[in-house]
Amino acid sequence: MKIMIENTDQIVTVETRDGSKVPARVWRGVTEGGVECQLLVTRVAVHKDADNSAFERELQEHPPARADGPRAYDLRYFID
């Protein structure tokens, strides 16, 4: 599956199965088949030897959160 995603300015707290809580940025996406989805991203990494200045600059650009964004997430869609 391929998903085209864009970041938002919305940060949520995700509780893991062991009870710890981690912040996650909400990203909006759409699959190749046109299915809209949302991703909760806790980490993004760029190779340590890569020039990540453009990546960091683009990461700071984001549309405002939408009022129709998610408020609850079905745990069946989580991978840990």
Biopython code that builds the backbone (N, CA, C, O; Angstrom):
import numpy as np
from Bio.PDB.StructureBuilder import StructureBuilder

atoms = [
    (1, "MET", "N", (0.851, -1.171, 0.000)),
    (1, "MET", "CA", (0.000, 0.000, 0.000)),
    (1, "MET", "C", (0.894, 1.231, 0.000)),
    (1, "MET", "O", (1.910, 1.271, 0.694)),
    (2, "LYS", "N", (0.512, 2.226, -0.777)),
    (2, "LYS", "CA", (1.204, 3.508, -0.749)),
    (2, "LYS", "C", (0.211, 4.564, -0.315)),
    (2, "LYS", "O", (-0.948, 4.562, -0.729)),
    (3, "ILE", "N", (0.688, 5.471, 0.532)),
    (3, "ILE", "CA", (-0.145, 6.556, 1.051)),
    (3, "ILE", "C", (0.607, 7.861, 0.850)),
    (3, "ILE", "O", (1.774, 7.968, 1.225)),
    (4, "MET", "N", (-0.044, 8.845, 0.268)),
    (4, "MET", "CA", (0.516, 10.189, 0.166)),
    (4, "MET", "C", (0.022, 10.955, 1.383)),
    (4, "MET", "O", (-1.185, 11.048, 1.609)),
    (5, "ILE", "N", (0.956, 11.513, 2.181)),
    (5, "ILE", "CA", (0.564, 12.141, 3.440)),
    (5, "ILE", "C", (1.042, 13.585, 3.512)),
    (5, "ILE", "O", (2.004, 13.975, 2.851)),
    (6, "GLU", "N", (0.341, 14.374, 4.337)),
    (6, "GLU", "CA", (0.778, 15.732, 4.655)),
    (6, "GLU", "C", (0.580, 15.942, 6.148)),
    (6, "GLU", "O", (-0.392, 15.475, 6.740)),
    (7, "ASN", "N", (1.537, 16.664, 6.740)),
    (7, "ASN", "CA", (1.454, 16.865, 8.186)),
    (7, "ASN", "C", (0.443, 17.941, 8.534)),
    (7, "ASN", "O", (0.065, 18.751, 7.687)),
    (8, "THR", "N", (0.010, 17.942, 9.777)),
    (8, "THR", "CA", (-0.880, 18.979, 10.304)),
    (8, "THR", "C", (-0.195, 19.573, 11.528)),
    (8, "THR", "O", (0.885, 19.134, 11.923)),
    (9, "ASP", "N", (-0.824, 20.557, 12.112)),
    (9, "ASP", "CA", (-0.272, 21.130, 13.345)),
    (9, "ASP", "C", (-0.888, 20.487, 14.582)),
    (9, "ASP", "O", (-0.643, 20.946, 15.697)),
    (10, "GLN", "N", (-1.678, 19.437, 14.406)),
    (10, "GLN", "CA", (-2.370, 18.801, 15.520)),
    (10, "GLN", "C", (-1.487, 17.741, 16.176)),
    (10, "GLN", "O", (-0.980, 16.844, 15.503)),
    (11, "ILE", "N", (-1.307, 17.850, 17.484)),
    (11, "ILE", "CA", (-0.560, 16.877, 18.268)),
    (11, "ILE", "C", (-1.531, 16.220, 19.246)),
    (11, "ILE", "O", (-2.279, 16.907, 19.941)),
    (12, "VAL", "N", (-1.518, 14.907, 19.295)),
    (12, "VAL", "CA", (-2.377, 14.159, 20.218)),
    (12, "VAL", "C", (-1.492, 13.294, 21.107)),
    (12, "VAL", "O", (-0.314, 13.090, 20.813)),
    (13, "THR", "N", (-2.056, 12.795, 22.179)),
    (13, "THR", "CA", (-1.339, 11.880, 23.060)),
    (13, "THR", "C", (-1.876, 10.483, 22.817)),
    (13, "THR", "O", (-3.085, 10.253, 22.847)),
    (14, "VAL", "N", (-0.966, 9.556, 22.577)),
    (14, "VAL", "CA", (-1.335, 8.170, 22.327)),
    (14, "VAL", "C", (-0.882, 7.339, 23.511)),
    (14, "VAL", "O", (0.270, 7.416, 23.938)),
    (15, "GLU", "N", (-1.802, 6.542, 24.038)),
    (15, "GLU", "CA", (-1.451, 5.650, 25.128)),
    (15, "GLU", "C", (-1.118, 4.287, 24.543)),
    (15, "GLU", "O", (-1.923, 3.711, 23.810)),
    (16, "THR", "N", (0.054, 3.771, 24.858)),
    (16, "THR", "CA", (0.480, 2.484, 24.338)),
    (16, "THR", "C", (-0.116, 1.362, 25.184)),
    (16, "THR", "O", (-0.714, 1.602, 26.233)),
    (17, "ARG", "N", (0.057, 0.149, 24.709)),
    (17, "ARG", "CA", (-0.517, -0.997, 25.427)),
    (17, "ARG", "C", (0.061, -1.163, 26.818)),
    (17, "ARG", "O", (-0.601, -1.709, 27.700)),
    (18, "ASP", "N", (1.295, -0.697, 27.032)),
    (18, "ASP", "CA", (1.889, -0.827, 28.371)),
    (18, "ASP", "C", (1.521, 0.342, 29.287)),
    (18, "ASP", "O", (2.004, 0.427, 30.416)),
    (19, "GLY", "N", (0.663, 1.243, 28.797)),
    (19, "GLY", "CA", (0.186, 2.344, 29.622)),
    (19, "GLY", "C", (0.994, 3.627, 29.509)),
    (19, "GLY", "O", (0.578, 4.658, 30.039)),
    (20, "SER", "N", (2.137, 3.592, 28.831)),
    (20, "SER", "CA", (2.905, 4.826, 28.670)),
    (20, "SER", "C", (2.222, 5.718, 27.638)),
    (20, "SER", "O", (1.468, 5.241, 26.790)),
    (21, "LYS", "N", (2.491, 7.003, 27.721)),
    (21, "LYS", "CA", (1.859, 7.975, 26.821)),
    (21, "LYS", "C", (2.933, 8.683, 26.018)),
    (21, "LYS", "O", (3.954, 9.105, 26.562)),
    (22, "VAL", "N", (2.696, 8.811, 24.724)),
    (22, "VAL", "CA", (3.648, 9.478, 23.842)),
    (22, "VAL", "C", (2.902, 10.484, 22.960)),
    (22, "VAL", "O", (1.768, 10.228, 22.556)),
    (23, "PRO", "N", (3.528, 11.620, 22.660)),
    (23, "PRO", "CA", (2.911, 12.573, 21.746)),
    (23, "PRO", "C", (3.034, 12.066, 20.308)),
    (23, "PRO", "O", (4.021, 11.422, 19.950)),
    (24, "ALA", "N", (2.036, 12.360, 19.501)),
    (24, "ALA", "CA", (2.050, 11.962, 18.096)),
    (24, "ALA", "C", (1.457, 13.095, 17.264)),
    (24, "ALA", "O", (0.449, 13.691, 17.643)),
    (25, "ARG", "N", (2.082, 13.384, 16.139)),
    (25, "ARG", "CA", (1.526, 14.380, 15.217)),
    (25, "ARG", "C", (0.533, 13.677, 14.301)),
    (25, "ARG", "O", (0.792, 12.571, 13.826)),
    (26, "VAL", "N", (-0.602, 14.319, 14.055)),
    (26, "VAL", "CA", (-1.610, 13.783, 13.148)),
    (26, "VAL", "C", (-1.221, 14.195, 11.725)),
    (26, "VAL", "O", (-0.987, 15.370, 11.445)),
    (27, "TRP", "N", (-1.158, 13.209, 10.843)),
    (27, "TRP", "CA", (-0.919, 13.441, 9.422)),
    (27, "TRP", "C", (-2.156, 12.981, 8.663)),
    (27, "TRP", "O", (-2.760, 11.970, 9.020)),
    (28, "ARG", "N", (-2.540, 13.712, 7.621)),
    (28, "ARG", "CA", (-3.653, 13.315, 6.757)),
    (28, "ARG", "C", (-3.087, 12.624, 5.536)),
    (28, "ARG", "O", (-2.030, 13.000, 5.029)),
    (29, "GLY", "N", (-3.794, 11.616, 5.067)),
    (29, "GLY", "CA", (-3.298, 10.897, 3.907)),
    (29, "GLY", "C", (-4.416, 10.410, 3.012)),
    (29, "GLY", "O", (-5.597, 10.463, 3.354)),
    (30, "VAL", "N", (-3.992, 9.930, 1.842)),
    (30, "VAL", "CA", (-4.910, 9.304, 0.904)),
    (30, "VAL", "C", (-4.147, 8.175, 0.207)),
    (30, "VAL", "O", (-3.010, 8.355, -0.227)),
    (31, "THR", "N", (-4.786, 7.022, 0.110)),
    (31, "THR", "CA", (-4.148, 5.877, -0.531)),
    (31, "THR", "C", (-4.221, 6.031, -2.044)),
    (31, "THR", "O", (-4.935, 6.891, -2.559)),
    (32, "GLU", "N", (-3.477, 5.189, -2.745)),
    (32, "GLU", "CA", (-3.542, 5.195, -4.209)),
    (32, "GLU", "C", (-4.961, 4.944, -4.703)),
    (32, "GLU", "O", (-5.341, 5.408, -5.778)),
    (33, "GLY", "N", (-5.737, 4.216, -3.923)),
    (33, "GLY", "CA", (-7.115, 3.925, -4.289)),
    (33, "GLY", "C", (-8.094, 5.020, -3.914)),
    (33, "GLY", "O", (-9.292, 4.891, -4.168)),
    (34, "GLY", "N", (-7.600, 6.111, -3.305)),
    (34, "GLY", "CA", (-8.461, 7.233, -2.970)),
    (34, "GLY", "C", (-9.082, 7.191, -1.592)),
    (34, "GLY", "O", (-9.951, 8.008, -1.287)),
    (35, "VAL", "N", (-8.661, 6.261, -0.749)),
    (35, "VAL", "CA", (-9.211, 6.157, 0.608)),
    (35, "VAL", "C", (-8.489, 7.166, 1.506)),
    (35, "VAL", "O", (-7.265, 7.133, 1.628)),
    (36, "GLU", "N", (-9.258, 8.061, 2.132)),
    (36, "GLU", "CA", (-8.675, 9.026, 3.056)),
    (36, "GLU", "C", (-8.371, 8.345, 4.389)),
    (36, "GLU", "O", (-9.135, 7.496, 4.849)),
    (37, "CYS", "N", (-7.260, 8.721, 4.998)),
    (37, "CYS", "CA", (-6.883, 8.140, 6.268)),
    (37, "CYS", "C", (-6.111, 9.164, 7.087)),
    (37, "CYS", "O", (-5.729, 10.222, 6.586)),
    (38, "GLN", "N", (-5.892, 8.838, 8.333)),
    (38, "GLN", "CA", (-5.087, 9.680, 9.208)),
    (38, "GLN", "C", (-4.040, 8.815, 9.864)),
    (38, "GLN", "O", (-4.297, 7.658, 10.199)),
    (39, "LEU", "N", (-2.857, 9.373, 10.049)),
    (39, "LEU", "CA", (-1.753, 8.656, 10.663)),
    (39, "LEU", "C", (-1.338, 9.395, 11.915)),
    (39, "LEU", "O", (-1.345, 10.625, 11.949)),
    (40, "LEU", "N", (-0.979, 8.652, 12.940)),
    (40, "LEU", "CA", (-0.460, 9.226, 14.173)),
    (40, "LEU", "C", (1.024, 8.898, 14.205)),
    (40, "LEU", "O", (1.403, 7.758, 14.474)),
    (41, "VAL", "N", (1.856, 9.880, 13.937)),
    (41, "VAL", "CA", (3.286, 9.648, 13.774)),
    (41, "VAL", "C", (4.021, 10.099, 15.037)),
    (41, "VAL", "O", (3.939, 11.258, 15.444)),
    (42, "THR", "N", (4.737, 9.158, 15.642)),
    (42, "THR", "CA", (5.481, 9.484, 16.849)),
    (42, "THR", "C", (6.942, 9.775, 16.553)),
    (42, "THR", "O", (7.601, 10.457, 17.338)),
    (43, "ARG", "N", (7.461, 9.276, 15.446)),
    (43, "ARG", "CA", (8.866, 9.505, 15.096)),
    (43, "ARG", "C", (9.034, 9.513, 13.584)),
    (43, "ARG", "O", (8.370, 8.762, 12.870)),
    (44, "VAL", "N", (9.920, 10.363, 13.112)),
    (44, "VAL", "CA", (10.348, 10.368, 11.713)),
    (44, "VAL", "C", (11.851, 10.540, 11.738)),
    (44, "VAL", "O", (12.372, 11.406, 12.441)),
    (45, "ALA", "N", (12.546, 9.723, 10.979)),
    (45, "ALA", "CA", (14.007, 9.785, 11.001)),
    (45, "ALA", "C", (14.558, 10.018, 9.599)),
    (45, "ALA", "O", (14.011, 9.535, 8.607)),
    (46, "VAL", "N", (15.639, 10.759, 9.544)),
    (46, "VAL", "CA", (16.408, 10.962, 8.325)),
    (46, "VAL", "C", (17.789, 10.391, 8.613)),
    (46, "VAL", "O", (18.300, 10.530, 9.725)),
    (47, "HIS", "N", (18.390, 9.756, 7.628)),
    (47, "HIS", "CA", (19.712, 9.146, 7.847)),
    (47, "HIS", "C", (20.674, 10.173, 8.429)),
    (47, "HIS", "O", (20.685, 11.331, 8.012)),
    (48, "LYS", "N", (21.470, 9.748, 9.381)),
    (48, "LYS", "CA", (22.350, 10.669, 10.109)),
    (48, "LYS", "C", (23.352, 11.388, 9.220)),
    (48, "LYS", "O", (23.802, 12.477, 9.573)),
    (49, "ASP", "N", (23.714, 10.817, 8.083)),
    (49, "ASP", "CA", (24.681, 11.456, 7.185)),
    (49, "ASP", "C", (24.019, 12.328, 6.113)),
    (49, "ASP", "O", (24.713, 13.003, 5.352)),
    (50, "ALA", "N", (22.706, 12.319, 6.050)),
    (50, "ALA", "CA", (21.988, 13.084, 5.031)),
    (50, "ALA", "C", (21.849, 14.548, 5.438)),
    (50, "ALA", "O", (21.817, 14.869, 6.626)),
    (51, "ASP", "N", (21.767, 15.428, 4.450)),
    (51, "ASP", "CA", (21.475, 16.841, 4.705)),
    (51, "ASP", "C", (19.965, 16.940, 4.908)),
    (51, "ASP", "O", (19.197, 16.868, 3.949)),
    (52, "ASN", "N", (19.546, 17.106, 6.160)),
    (52, "ASN", "CA", (18.109, 17.118, 6.451)),
    (52, "ASN", "C", (17.537, 18.525, 6.594)),
    (52, "ASN", "O", (16.424, 18.675, 7.099)),
    (53, "SER", "N", (18.250, 19.545, 6.173)),
    (53, "SER", "CA", (17.762, 20.926, 6.327)),
    (53, "SER", "C", (16.457, 21.144, 5.557)),
    (53, "SER", "O", (15.542, 21.783, 6.076)),
    (54, "ALA", "N", (16.356, 20.627, 4.331)),
    (54, "ALA", "CA", (15.117, 20.781, 3.560)),
    (54, "ALA", "C", (13.982, 20.017, 4.218)),
    (54, "ALA", "O", (12.849, 20.498, 4.259)),
    (55, "PHE", "N", (14.277, 18.827, 4.735)),
    (55, "PHE", "CA", (13.264, 18.023, 5.414)),
    (55, "PHE", "C", (12.710, 18.763, 6.628)),
    (55, "PHE", "O", (11.496, 18.839, 6.816)),
    (56, "GLU", "N", (13.599, 19.304, 7.442)),
    (56, "GLU", "CA", (13.157, 20.029, 8.639)),
    (56, "GLU", "C", (12.352, 21.269, 8.275)),
    (56, "GLU", "O", (11.368, 21.585, 8.943)),
    (57, "ARG", "N", (12.753, 21.966, 7.234)),
    (57, "ARG", "CA", (12.031, 23.160, 6.792)),
    (57, "ARG", "C", (10.623, 22.780, 6.328)),
    (57, "ARG", "O", (9.649, 23.439, 6.693)),
    (58, "GLU", "N", (10.516, 21.720, 5.525)),
    (58, "GLU", "CA", (9.207, 21.289, 5.030)),
    (58, "GLU", "C", (8.326, 20.772, 6.157)),
    (58, "GLU", "O", (7.107, 20.938, 6.114)),
    (59, "LEU", "N", (8.922, 20.153, 7.158)),
    (59, "LEU", "CA", (8.152, 19.636, 8.279)),
    (59, "LEU", "C", (7.488, 20.764, 9.068)),
    (59, "LEU", "O", (6.435, 20.552, 9.670)),
    (60, "GLN", "N", (8.076, 21.940, 9.076)),
    (60, "GLN", "CA", (7.512, 23.087, 9.788)),
    (60, "GLN", "C", (6.306, 23.673, 9.066)),
    (60, "GLN", "O", (5.510, 24.391, 9.672)),
    (61, "GLU", "N", (6.161, 23.374, 7.770)),
    (61, "GLU", "CA", (5.027, 23.875, 6.989)),
    (61, "GLU", "C", (3.881, 22.890, 7.122)),
    (61, "GLU", "O", (4.036, 21.705, 6.828)),
    (62, "HIS", "N", (2.733, 23.379, 7.564)),
    (62, "HIS", "CA", (1.590, 22.492, 7.701)),
    (62, "HIS", "C", (0.316, 23.309, 7.667)),
    (62, "HIS", "O", (0.283, 24.455, 8.114)),
    (63, "PRO", "N", (-0.741, 22.701, 7.126)),
    (63, "PRO", "CA", (-2.038, 23.372, 7.142)),
    (63, "PRO", "C", (-2.615, 23.325, 8.549)),
    (63, "PRO", "O", (-2.216, 22.476, 9.346)),
    (64, "PRO", "N", (-3.542, 24.217, 8.872)),
    (64, "PRO", "CA", (-4.168, 24.179, 10.193)),
    (64, "PRO", "C", (-5.009, 22.914, 10.360)),
    (64, "PRO", "O", (-5.457, 22.323, 9.378)),
    (65, "ALA", "N", (-5.214, 22.513, 11.594)),
    (65, "ALA", "CA", (-6.037, 21.336, 11.879)),
    (65, "ALA", "C", (-7.460, 21.580, 11.401)),
    (65, "ALA", "O", (-7.953, 22.708, 11.421)),
    (66, "ARG", "N", (-8.105, 20.511, 10.974)),
    (66, "ARG", "CA", (-9.490, 20.608, 10.511)),
    (66, "ARG", "C", (-10.439, 20.231, 11.643)),
    (66, "ARG", "O", (-10.132, 19.366, 12.464)),
    (67, "ALA", "N", (-11.580, 20.881, 11.675)),
    (67, "ALA", "CA", (-12.564, 20.601, 12.726)),
    (67, "ALA", "C", (-13.106, 19.183, 12.627)),
    (67, "ALA", "O", (-13.553, 18.623, 13.628)),
    (68, "ASP", "N", (-13.073, 18.587, 11.425)),
    (68, "ASP", "CA", (-13.612, 17.235, 11.262)),
    (68, "ASP", "C", (-12.567, 16.157, 11.515)),
    (68, "ASP", "O", (-12.763, 15.001, 11.142)),
    (69, "GLY", "N", (-11.464, 16.527, 12.145)),
    (69, "GLY", "CA", (-10.399, 15.562, 12.460)),
    (69, "GLY", "C", (-10.859, 14.560, 13.492)),
    (69, "GLY", "O", (-11.901, 14.739, 14.123)),
    (70, "PRO", "N", (-10.088, 13.511, 13.663)),
    (70, "PRO", "CA", (-10.494, 12.437, 14.572)),
    (70, "PRO", "C", (-10.428, 12.849, 16.036)),
    (70, "PRO", "O", (-9.615, 13.690, 16.420)),
    (71, "ARG", "N", (-11.271, 12.263, 16.826)),
    (71, "ARG", "CA", (-11.265, 12.493, 18.262)),
    (71, "ARG", "C", (-11.003, 11.198, 19.011)),
    (71, "ARG", "O", (-10.601, 11.218, 20.174)),
    (72, "ALA", "N", (-11.231, 10.062, 18.341)),
    (72, "ALA", "CA", (-10.980, 8.755, 18.946)),
    (72, "ALA", "C", (-10.444, 7.837, 17.855)),
    (72, "ALA", "O", (-10.751, 8.013, 16.676)),
    (73, "TYR", "N", (-9.643, 6.862, 18.257)),
    (73, "TYR", "CA", (-9.022, 5.957, 17.301)),
    (73, "TYR", "C", (-9.313, 4.523, 17.689)),
    (73, "TYR", "O", (-9.229, 4.159, 18.862)),
    (74, "ASP", "N", (-9.651, 3.717, 16.713)),
    (74, "ASP", "CA", (-9.903, 2.304, 16.932)),
    (74, "ASP", "C", (-8.561, 1.589, 17.076)),
    (74, "ASP", "O", (-7.746, 1.632, 16.154)),
    (75, "LEU", "N", (-8.315, 0.937, 18.201)),
    (75, "LEU", "CA", (-7.045, 0.292, 18.465)),
    (75, "LEU", "C", (-6.724, -0.842, 17.485)),
    (75, "LEU", "O", (-5.572, -1.268, 17.407)),
    (76, "ARG", "N", (-7.706, -1.336, 16.741)),
    (76, "ARG", "CA", (-7.430, -2.378, 15.760)),
    (76, "ARG", "C", (-6.502, -1.876, 14.653)),
    (76, "ARG", "O", (-5.856, -2.680, 13.980)),
    (77, "TYR", "N", (-6.428, -0.562, 14.456)),
    (77, "TYR", "CA", (-5.609, 0.000, 13.391)),
    (77, "TYR", "C", (-4.201, 0.385, 13.850)),
    (77, "TYR", "O", (-3.433, 0.951, 13.073)),
    (78, "PHE", "N", (-3.863, 0.090, 15.075)),
    (78, "PHE", "CA", (-2.540, 0.434, 15.616)),
    (78, "PHE", "C", (-1.594, -0.746, 15.492)),
    (78, "PHE", "O", (-1.991, -1.902, 15.635)),
    (79, "ILE", "N", (-0.361, -0.436, 15.227)),
    (79, "ILE", "CA", (0.702, -1.440, 15.205)),
    (79, "ILE", "C", (1.715, -1.031, 16.247)),
    (79, "ILE", "O", (2.196, 0.102, 16.229)),
    (80, "ASP", "N", (2.048, -1.926, 17.153)),
    (80, "ASP", "CA", (3.097, -1.604, 18.128)),
    (80, "ASP", "C", (4.028, -2.761, 18.336)),
    (80, "ASP", "O", (4.968, -2.663, 19.124)),
]
sb = StructureBuilder()
sb.init_structure("model")
sb.init_model(0)
sb.init_chain("A")
sb.init_seg("    ")
for serial, (resi, resn, name, xyz) in enumerate(atoms, 1):
    if name == "N":
        sb.init_residue(resn, " ", resi, " ")
    sb.init_atom(name, np.array(xyz, "f"), 0.0, 1.0, " ", f" {name:<3s}", serial, name[0])
structure = sb.get_structure()
